[in-house]
Amino acid sequence: MRRTVIDKSLKPLGITRSQWWVLSNLSRHTSHEMVQTELASVLDIGKVALGGLLDRLEAGGYIERKADPSDRRAKRIAMTRKGEEVLELMQERGADLNRETLCDISEAEIRAAEDIMYRMKRRLIEMDAHMRRNGNGA
């Protein structure tokens, strides 16, 4: 339901949640750019799926593709100023939605839920590491 509400909220900006995820990950790098294969790995999506997202983001002026100076075969994906501006609007909208979603939940309940989710995540990471060590995982 949260994804549905976010998508509807972002629609007037002309951007999707998937495109937001691309821009958000680019913004985490100092230069706001990444090699396309690295971006696909971080997003855990295939090159073809990422290619379509990048095509739409580039057509909208939110990113640009550049040749990588150290590897001519690689493409660097760089966020444009327009991308930075729309990302800022999306983050504001996301913060507003989070506040509205949590408006009738107490701070103590939020902290308890965060603690439980953190412990679940930590346990899943431990389980994954154990499976990898024992040959049960990828």
C-alpha positions in Angstrom: 0.0 0.0 0.0 2.9 2.4 0.8 4.3 1.9 -2.7 0.9 2.6 -4.2 0.5 5.8 -2.2 4.1 6.9 -3.1 3.5 6.2 -6.8 0.3 8.2 -6.8 2.0 11.1 -4.9 5.0 11.2 -7.3 2.8 11.0 -10.5 2.4 14.8 -10.8 6.2 15.1 -10.8 6.4 12.8 -13.8 8.6 10.3 -12.1 8.2 6.7 -10.8 9.3 5.1 -7.6 11.8 3.0 -9.6 13.3 6.2 -11.2 13.4 7.7 -7.7 15.4 4.7 -6.5 18.0 5.2 -9.4 18.4 8.9 -8.6 18.6 8.2 -4.9 21.4 5.8 -5.3 23.3 8.1 -7.6 23.0 10.9 -5.0 24.8 8.7 -2.5 28.0 9.1 -4.4 30.0 12.3 -4.0 30.0 13.1 -7.7 26.4 11.9 -8.2 27.5 9.5 -10.8 28.3 5.8 -11.1 29.4 3.2 -13.7 26.2 1.7 -15.2 27.2 -1.9 -14.2 27.9 -0.8 -10.6 24.5 0.9 -10.5 22.7 -2.2 -11.7 24.5 -4.2 -9.0 23.6 -1.8 -6.3 19.9 -1.8 -7.4 20.0 -5.6 -7.8 18.4 -5.4 -11.3 19.5 -6.6 -14.7 21.2 -4.4 -17.3 18.2 -4.5 -19.6 15.7 -3.4 -16.8 18.1 -0.7 -15.8 18.6 0.4 -19.4 14.9 1.1 -19.8 14.8 3.2 -16.6 17.9 5.1 -17.7 16.4 5.7 -21.1 13.3 7.4 -19.5 15.4 9.3 -17.0 17.7 10.6 -19.8 14.8 11.5 -22.0 13.4 13.5 -19.1 16.7 15.3 -18.6 17.3 13.8 -15.1 20.5 11.9 -16.0 23.1 11.8 -18.7 25.3 8.9 -19.9 29.0 9.6 -20.3 31.9 7.6 -21.5 34.1 6.4 -18.6 37.5 8.0 -18.8 39.3 4.8 -17.6 37.3 2.3 -19.7 35.8 3.3 -23.0 33.4 0.3 -23.0 31.8 1.4 -19.7 29.2 4.1 -19.4 29.0 6.5 -16.4 25.5 7.6 -15.3 25.5 11.1 -14.0 22.6 13.0 -12.3 21.9 16.3 -13.9 20.9 19.5 -12.0 17.3 18.7 -13.0 17.7 15.3 -11.5 19.0 16.8 -8.3 16.0 19.2 -8.1 13.4 16.5 -8.7 15.1 14.2 -6.2 14.9 17.0 -3.6 11.1 17.4 -4.3 10.6 13.6 -4.1 12.5 13.4 -0.8 10.3 16.2 0.6 7.2 14.4 -0.6 8.4 11.1 0.9 9.1 12.8 4.2 5.6 14.3 4.2 4.1 10.9 3.4 6.1 9.3 6.2 4.9 11.9 8.7 1.3 11.4 7.6 1.6 7.6 7.8 3.0 7.7 11.3 0.8 10.5 12.6 -1.1 8.4 15.1 1.7 6.1 16.2 3.7 7.1 19.3 7.5 7.6 19.3 7.8 4.6 21.6 5.9 2.4 19.2 8.0 3.6 16.3 11.2 2.9 18.2 10.0 -0.6 19.2 9.1 -1.4 15.6 12.4 -0.1 14.3 14.2 -2.2 16.9 12.3 -5.3 15.9 13.0 -4.8 12.2 16.7 -4.1 12.9 17.0 -7.3 14.8 15.2 -9.2 12.1 17.4 -7.8 9.4 20.5 -8.6 11.5 19.4 -12.2 12.0 18.6 -12.6 8.2 22.1 -11.3 7.4 23.6 -13.9 9.9 21.5 -16.6 8.3 22.6 -15.7 4.8 26.3 -15.6 5.9 25.8 -19.1 7.5 24.2 -20.5 4.4 27.0 -19.1 2.2 29.7 -20.6 4.5 28.0 -24.0 4.4 27.3 -24.0 0.7 23.6 -23.6 1.0 23.5 -20.2 -0.7 24.5 -18.4 -3.9 
